[in-house]
Structure formats: C-alpha cells, structure tokens
Amino acid sequence: MQDAVIRNLQTLAESAKRISSESQQLASPIPWKQIVGFRNLVVHEYLRVDLEFVWQIVNVDLPLLKEQALHLRELIASR
C-alpha cells in the first residue's frame, strides 16, 4: 500500500510539473516547487522518503490541494 500511495503521489507531482507557468500563477497558493521537490525526492532519493511525512501529505495536504486544483480548473474553464 505504501508503494502504491508513493507512486500515485509521484504521478501527481509529474503532472504538476507539466502545468503551464501561466496556470500555476492563477493558483499561486499551490506549493508548486514543493510538489516538484517531493517528486525529485521520491524518484532520486527514495531511500530518504519519510513515511510519516507521506502520511501527512495524504491526510493534510492532499485534501487542500484537491480544493485548490478544482478552483484552478474552474478558473481555466472560465477563460
């Protein structure tokens, strides 16, 4: 289960990297650099991954990120 969660967070972070800088500016509260940094940690320094930190991401950060991403989608759709 841990591997699946980490892999899905990696995929999410990979996707975040591909969001245009213009769209990122529309959602400035989203911590884009930290998301990409987490991706780099998981991919390149996977032995340093702290599972308690991952659990915090899942329980605290992910719900907030979901709200912000939905808001960003609305902003993009209304343009």
N, CA, C and O atoms as CSV, one atom per row, in Angstrom:
chain,resi,resn,atom,element,x,y,z
A,1,MET,N,N,0.828,-1.178,0.000
A,1,MET,CA,C,0.000,0.000,0.000
A,1,MET,C,C,0.885,1.258,0.000
A,1,MET,O,O,0.598,2.223,-0.708
A,2,GLN,N,N,1.950,1.237,0.792
A,2,GLN,CA,C,2.847,2.391,0.834
A,2,GLN,C,C,3.416,2.689,-0.548
A,2,GLN,O,O,3.462,3.843,-0.975
A,3,ASP,N,N,3.844,1.651,-1.233
A,3,ASP,CA,C,4.402,1.850,-2.570
A,3,ASP,C,C,3.375,2.450,-3.516
A,3,ASP,O,O,3.700,3.321,-4.323
A,4,ALA,N,N,2.140,1.988,-3.419
A,4,ALA,CA,C,1.082,2.498,-4.296
A,4,ALA,C,C,0.802,3.975,-4.008
A,4,ALA,O,O,0.635,4.770,-4.932
A,5,VAL,N,N,0.753,4.331,-2.744
A,5,VAL,CA,C,0.499,5.728,-2.375
A,5,VAL,C,C,1.636,6.615,-2.875
A,5,VAL,O,O,1.396,7.666,-3.469
A,6,ILE,N,N,2.864,6.190,-2.634
A,6,ILE,CA,C,4.017,6.980,-3.070
A,6,ILE,C,C,4.039,7.095,-4.590
A,6,ILE,O,O,4.324,8.165,-5.126
A,7,ARG,N,N,3.746,6.021,-5.274
A,7,ARG,CA,C,3.732,6.046,-6.746
A,7,ARG,C,C,2.658,7.005,-7.261
A,7,ARG,O,O,2.892,7.737,-8.222
A,8,ASN,N,N,1.498,7.005,-6.637
A,8,ASN,CA,C,0.432,7.919,-7.063
A,8,ASN,C,C,0.798,9.373,-6.764
A,8,ASN,O,O,0.480,10.261,-7.555
A,9,LEU,N,N,1.452,9.624,-5.649
A,9,LEU,CA,C,1.915,10.979,-5.366
A,9,LEU,C,C,2.983,11.399,-6.373
A,9,LEU,O,O,3.041,12.562,-6.773
A,10,GLN,N,N,3.816,10.464,-6.776
A,10,GLN,CA,C,4.821,10.752,-7.797
A,10,GLN,C,C,4.145,11.126,-9.119
A,10,GLN,O,O,4.552,12.081,-9.780
A,11,THR,N,N,3.133,10.385,-9.491
A,11,THR,CA,C,2.398,10.674,-10.721
A,11,THR,C,C,1.731,12.042,-10.636
A,11,THR,O,O,1.745,12.802,-11.604
A,12,LEU,N,N,1.155,12.353,-9.493
A,12,LEU,CA,C,0.542,13.666,-9.295
A,12,LEU,C,C,1.586,14.767,-9.467
A,12,LEU,O,O,1.330,15.773,-10.127
A,13,ALA,N,N,2.754,14.575,-8.876
A,13,ALA,CA,C,3.813,15.566,-8.968
A,13,ALA,C,C,4.341,15.693,-10.391
A,13,ALA,O,O,4.657,16.794,-10.841
A,14,GLU,N,N,4.437,14.578,-11.097
A,14,GLU,CA,C,4.845,14.622,-12.512
A,14,GLU,C,C,3.849,15.455,-13.311
A,14,GLU,O,O,4.239,16.252,-14.164
A,15,SER,N,N,2.588,15.268,-13.034
A,15,SER,CA,C,1.546,16.031,-13.730
A,15,SER,C,C,1.632,17.514,-13.381
A,15,SER,O,O,1.440,18.368,-14.247
A,16,ALA,N,N,1.913,17.817,-12.143
A,16,ALA,CA,C,2.026,19.220,-11.707
A,16,ALA,C,C,3.160,19.916,-12.440
A,16,ALA,O,O,3.063,21.103,-12.753
A,17,LYS,N,N,4.238,19.186,-12.716
A,17,LYS,CA,C,5.367,19.766,-13.443
A,17,LYS,C,C,4.967,20.239,-14.836
A,17,LYS,O,O,5.581,21.149,-15.392
A,18,ARG,N,N,3.948,19.624,-15.386
A,18,ARG,CA,C,3.550,19.901,-16.763
A,18,ARG,C,C,2.497,21.010,-16.887
A,18,ARG,O,O,2.085,21.364,-17.991
A,19,ILE,N,N,2.078,21.542,-15.765
A,19,ILE,CA,C,1.106,22.636,-15.784
A,19,ILE,C,C,1.849,23.916,-16.159
A,19,ILE,O,O,2.909,24.217,-15.609
A,20,SER,N,N,1.288,24.651,-17.086
A,20,SER,CA,C,1.960,25.853,-17.577
A,20,SER,C,C,2.195,26.853,-16.451
A,20,SER,O,O,1.464,26.882,-15.461
A,21,SER,N,N,3.226,27.668,-16.625
A,21,SER,CA,C,3.522,28.673,-15.600
A,21,SER,C,C,2.382,29.683,-15.487
A,21,SER,O,O,2.128,30.217,-14.407
A,22,GLU,N,N,1.701,29.943,-16.590
A,22,GLU,CA,C,0.538,30.840,-16.555
A,22,GLU,C,C,-0.552,30.265,-15.650
A,22,GLU,O,O,-1.125,30.980,-14.829
A,23,SER,N,N,-0.830,28.990,-15.803
A,23,SER,CA,C,-1.842,28.344,-14.959
A,23,SER,C,C,-1.372,28.267,-13.515
A,23,SER,O,O,-2.170,28.425,-12.590
A,24,GLN,N,N,-0.088,28.026,-13.318
A,24,GLN,CA,C,0.447,27.984,-11.954
A,24,GLN,C,C,0.271,29.330,-11.264
A,24,GLN,O,O,-0.006,29.382,-10.066
A,25,GLN,N,N,0.431,30.412,-12.010
A,25,GLN,CA,C,0.261,31.737,-11.425
A,25,GLN,C,C,-1.179,31.993,-11.009
A,25,GLN,O,O,-1.430,32.742,-10.065
A,26,LEU,N,N,-2.131,31.374,-11.711
A,26,LEU,CA,C,-3.541,31.514,-11.332
A,26,LEU,C,C,-3.825,30.849,-9.989
A,26,LEU,O,O,-4.768,31.216,-9.288
A,27,ALA,N,N,-3.016,29.890,-9.649
A,27,ALA,CA,C,-3.203,29.152,-8.391
A,27,ALA,C,C,-1.932,29.270,-7.560
A,27,ALA,O,O,-1.310,28.266,-7.215
A,28,SER,N,N,-1.558,30.483,-7.249
A,28,SER,CA,C,-0.309,30.713,-6.519
A,28,SER,C,C,-0.272,30.089,-5.118
A,28,SER,O,O,0.818,29.818,-4.614
A,29,PRO,N,N,-1.430,29.850,-4.466
A,29,PRO,CA,C,-1.333,29.193,-3.147
A,29,PRO,C,C,-0.841,27.736,-3.217
A,29,PRO,O,O,-0.408,27.178,-2.209
A,30,ILE,N,N,-0.909,27.135,-4.392
A,30,ILE,CA,C,-0.431,25.758,-4.524
A,30,ILE,C,C,1.097,25.787,-4.465
A,30,ILE,O,O,1.730,26.557,-5.187
A,31,PRO,N,N,1.688,24.957,-3.614
A,31,PRO,CA,C,3.149,24.963,-3.469
A,31,PRO,C,C,3.832,24.171,-4.593
A,31,PRO,O,O,4.318,23.060,-4.378
A,32,TRP,N,N,3.858,24.754,-5.776
A,32,TRP,CA,C,4.350,24.050,-6.967
A,32,TRP,C,C,5.771,23.528,-6.778
A,32,TRP,O,O,6.052,22.376,-7.108
A,33,LYS,N,N,6.662,24.350,-6.259
A,33,LYS,CA,C,8.063,23.935,-6.101
A,33,LYS,C,C,8.194,22.773,-5.121
A,33,LYS,O,O,9.001,21.867,-5.329
A,34,GLN,N,N,7.399,22.804,-4.054
A,34,GLN,CA,C,7.462,21.716,-3.077
A,34,GLN,C,C,6.933,20.414,-3.676
A,34,GLN,O,O,7.451,19.336,-3.384
A,35,ILE,N,N,5.914,20.513,-4.503
A,35,ILE,CA,C,5.361,19.315,-5.143
A,35,ILE,C,C,6.414,18.685,-6.051
A,35,ILE,O,O,6.631,17.473,-6.024
A,36,VAL,N,N,7.060,19.522,-6.852
A,36,VAL,CA,C,8.122,19.019,-7.738
A,36,VAL,C,C,9.299,18.499,-6.909
A,36,VAL,O,O,9.908,17.489,-7.259
A,37,GLY,N,N,9.613,19.178,-5.828
A,37,GLY,CA,C,10.684,18.721,-4.954
A,37,GLY,C,C,10.403,17.358,-4.355
A,37,GLY,O,O,11.303,16.530,-4.223
A,38,PHE,N,N,9.150,17.129,-3.993
A,38,PHE,CA,C,8.772,15.816,-3.475
A,38,PHE,C,C,8.954,14.750,-4.545
A,38,PHE,O,O,9.425,13.648,-4.266
A,39,ARG,N,N,8.577,15.092,-5.767
A,39,ARG,CA,C,8.748,14.162,-6.885
A,39,ARG,C,C,10.218,13.795,-7.039
A,39,ARG,O,O,10.560,12.625,-7.215
A,40,ASN,N,N,11.084,14.801,-6.971
A,40,ASN,CA,C,12.514,14.547,-7.116
A,40,ASN,C,C,13.036,13.660,-5.987
A,40,ASN,O,O,13.878,12.791,-6.211
A,41,LEU,N,N,12.543,13.882,-4.802
A,41,LEU,CA,C,12.931,13.053,-3.665
A,41,LEU,C,C,12.520,11.596,-3.900
A,41,LEU,O,O,13.322,10.681,-3.715
A,42,VAL,N,N,11.292,11.394,-4.300
A,42,VAL,CA,C,10.770,10.036,-4.497
A,42,VAL,C,C,11.517,9.315,-5.617
A,42,VAL,O,O,11.785,8.117,-5.523
A,43,VAL,N,N,11.848,10.048,-6.671
A,43,VAL,CA,C,12.491,9.426,-7.823
A,43,VAL,C,C,13.988,9.220,-7.609
A,43,VAL,O,O,14.528,8.169,-7.954
A,44,HIS,N,N,14.656,10.217,-7.042
A,44,HIS,CA,C,16.110,10.173,-6.987
A,44,HIS,C,C,16.695,9.805,-5.627
A,44,HIS,O,O,17.826,9.325,-5.541
A,45,GLU,N,N,15.924,10.030,-4.571
A,45,GLU,CA,C,16.441,9.759,-3.232
A,45,GLU,C,C,15.416,8.970,-2.420
A,45,GLU,O,O,15.138,9.279,-1.262
A,46,TYR,N,N,14.871,7.954,-3.056
A,46,TYR,CA,C,13.748,7.214,-2.471
A,46,TYR,C,C,14.059,6.591,-1.117
A,46,TYR,O,O,13.140,6.309,-0.348
A,47,LEU,N,N,15.321,6.374,-0.813
A,47,LEU,CA,C,15.655,5.807,0.494
A,47,LEU,C,C,15.485,6.823,1.620
A,47,LEU,O,O,15.479,6.459,2.796
A,48,ARG,N,N,15.347,8.099,1.253
A,48,ARG,CA,C,15.147,9.153,2.257
A,48,ARG,C,C,13.679,9.476,2.498
A,48,ARG,O,O,13.372,10.359,3.299
A,49,VAL,N,N,12.773,8.790,1.831
A,49,VAL,CA,C,11.349,9.090,1.969
A,49,VAL,C,C,10.904,8.755,3.394
A,49,VAL,O,O,11.094,7.637,3.874
A,50,ASP,N,N,10.317,9.732,4.047
A,50,ASP,CA,C,9.812,9.591,5.413
A,50,ASP,C,C,8.323,9.245,5.322
A,50,ASP,O,O,7.518,10.060,4.873
A,51,LEU,N,N,7.968,8.041,5.749
A,51,LEU,CA,C,6.584,7.582,5.607
A,51,LEU,C,C,5.607,8.403,6.449
A,51,LEU,O,O,4.442,8.542,6.078
A,52,GLU,N,N,6.063,8.938,7.561
A,52,GLU,CA,C,5.188,9.818,8.351
A,52,GLU,C,C,4.896,11.106,7.591
A,52,GLU,O,O,3.790,11.641,7.670
A,53,PHE,N,N,5.886,11.603,6.858
A,53,PHE,CA,C,5.698,12.785,6.025
A,53,PHE,C,C,4.715,12.485,4.889
A,53,PHE,O,O,3.859,13.308,4.564
A,54,VAL,N,N,4.846,11.316,4.300
A,54,VAL,CA,C,3.913,10.902,3.240
A,54,VAL,C,C,2.499,10.835,3.808
A,54,VAL,O,O,1.549,11.272,3.157
A,55,TRP,N,N,2.354,10.297,5.004
A,55,TRP,CA,C,1.035,10.194,5.630
A,55,TRP,C,C,0.447,11.588,5.871
A,55,TRP,O,O,-0.755,11.791,5.698
A,56,GLN,N,N,1.281,12.537,6.267
A,56,GLN,CA,C,0.826,13.915,6.451
A,56,GLN,C,C,0.361,14.497,5.113
A,56,GLN,O,O,-0.665,15.174,5.050
A,57,ILE,N,N,1.108,14.234,4.061
A,57,ILE,CA,C,0.700,14.711,2.731
A,57,ILE,C,C,-0.683,14.179,2.387
A,57,ILE,O,O,-1.550,14.930,1.941
A,58,VAL,N,N,-0.884,12.906,2.592
A,58,VAL,CA,C,-2.157,12.277,2.240
A,58,VAL,C,C,-3.303,12.845,3.065
A,58,VAL,O,O,-4.377,13.118,2.530
A,59,ASN,N,N,-3.086,13.022,4.346
A,59,ASN,CA,C,-4.176,13.432,5.231
A,59,ASN,C,C,-4.403,14.933,5.341
A,59,ASN,O,O,-5.529,15.376,5.564
A,60,VAL,N,N,-3.344,15.713,5.186
A,60,VAL,CA,C,-3.460,17.157,5.378
A,60,VAL,C,C,-3.364,17.912,4.057
A,60,VAL,O,O,-4.237,18.711,3.718
A,61,ASP,N,N,-2.305,17.650,3.329
A,61,ASP,CA,C,-2.021,18.436,2.127
A,61,ASP,C,C,-2.891,18.068,0.931
A,61,ASP,O,O,-3.325,18.948,0.187
A,62,LEU,N,N,-3.146,16.795,0.741
A,62,LEU,CA,C,-3.895,16.357,-0.438
A,62,LEU,C,C,-5.323,16.894,-0.488
A,62,LEU,O,O,-5.759,17.329,-1.554
A,63,PRO,N,N,-6.068,16.883,0.617
A,63,PRO,CA,C,-7.413,17.470,0.554
A,63,PRO,C,C,-7.402,18.956,0.191
A,63,PRO,O,O,-8.253,19.419,-0.568
A,64,LEU,N,N,-6.448,19.692,0.726
A,64,LEU,CA,C,-6.324,21.108,0.393
A,64,LEU,C,C,-5.916,21.282,-1.071
A,64,LEU,O,O,-6.448,22.147,-1.767
A,65,LEU,N,N,-4.987,20.473,-1.532
A,65,LEU,CA,C,-4.561,20.535,-2.929
A,65,LEU,C,C,-5.729,20.218,-3.867
A,65,LEU,O,O,-5.856,20.823,-4.932
A,66,LYS,N,N,-6.564,19.288,-3.476
A,66,LYS,CA,C,-7.734,18.958,-4.296
A,66,LYS,C,C,-8.633,20.182,-4.456
A,66,LYS,O,O,-9.071,20.495,-5.563
A,67,GLU,N,N,-8.905,20.870,-3.354
A,67,GLU,CA,C,-9.740,22.082,-3.422
A,67,GLU,C,C,-9.109,23.130,-4.332
A,67,GLU,O,O,-9.789,23.733,-5.162
A,68,GLN,N,N,-7.821,23.339,-4.171
A,68,GLN,CA,C,-7.125,24.339,-4.974
A,68,GLN,C,C,-7.098,23.947,-6.453
A,68,GLN,O,O,-7.238,24.806,-7.324
A,69,ALA,N,N,-6.922,22.681,-6.733
A,69,ALA,CA,C,-6.895,22.205,-8.121
A,69,ALA,C,C,-8.272,22.358,-8.770
A,69,ALA,O,O,-8.372,22.730,-9.939
A,70,LEU,N,N,-9.318,22.075,-8.017
A,70,LEU,CA,C,-10.671,22.260,-8.557
A,70,LEU,C,C,-10.934,23.730,-8.858
A,70,LEU,O,O,-11.550,24.066,-9.870
A,71,HIS,N,N,-10.467,24.593,-7.981
A,71,HIS,CA,C,-10.610,26.038,-8.204
A,71,HIS,C,C,-9.825,26.457,-9.454
A,71,HIS,O,O,-10.321,27.242,-10.263
A,72,LEU,N,N,-8.624,25.945,-9.611
A,72,LEU,CA,C,-7.822,26.250,-10.790
A,72,LEU,C,C,-8.529,25.776,-12.053
A,72,LEU,O,O,-8.543,26.484,-13.060
A,73,ARG,N,N,-9.105,24.605,-12.007
A,73,ARG,CA,C,-9.836,24.088,-13.171
A,73,ARG,C,C,-10.991,25.010,-13.529
A,73,ARG,O,O,-11.237,25.260,-14.709
A,74,GLU,N,N,-11.698,25.515,-12.533
A,74,GLU,CA,C,-12.800,26.463,-12.788
A,74,GLU,C,C,-12.278,27.752,-13.420
A,74,GLU,O,O,-12.885,28.279,-14.353
A,75,LEU,N,N,-11.165,28.256,-12.917
A,75,LEU,CA,C,-10.583,29.470,-13.474
A,75,LEU,C,C,-10.181,29.280,-14.935
A,75,LEU,O,O,-10.430,30.143,-15.777
A,76,ILE,N,N,-9.567,28.160,-15.217
A,76,ILE,CA,C,-9.142,27.885,-16.601
A,76,ILE,C,C,-10.348,27.724,-17.518
A,76,ILE,O,O,-10.343,28.213,-18.648
A,77,ALA,N,N,-11.372,27.046,-17.038
A,77,ALA,CA,C,-12.569,26.822,-17.846
A,77,ALA,C,C,-13.317,28.125,-18.144
A,77,ALA,O,O,-13.973,28.246,-19.178
A,78,SER,N,N,-13.217,29.085,-17.247
A,78,SER,CA,C,-13.954,30.333,-17.431
A,78,SER,C,C,-13.211,31.329,-18.328
A,78,SER,O,O,-13.745,32.393,-18.642
A,79,ARG,N,N,-12.024,31.002,-18.729
A,79,ARG,CA,C,-11.235,31.923,-19.563
A,79,ARG,C,C,-11.632,31.868,-21.001
A,79,ARG,O,O,-11.062,32.582,-21.826
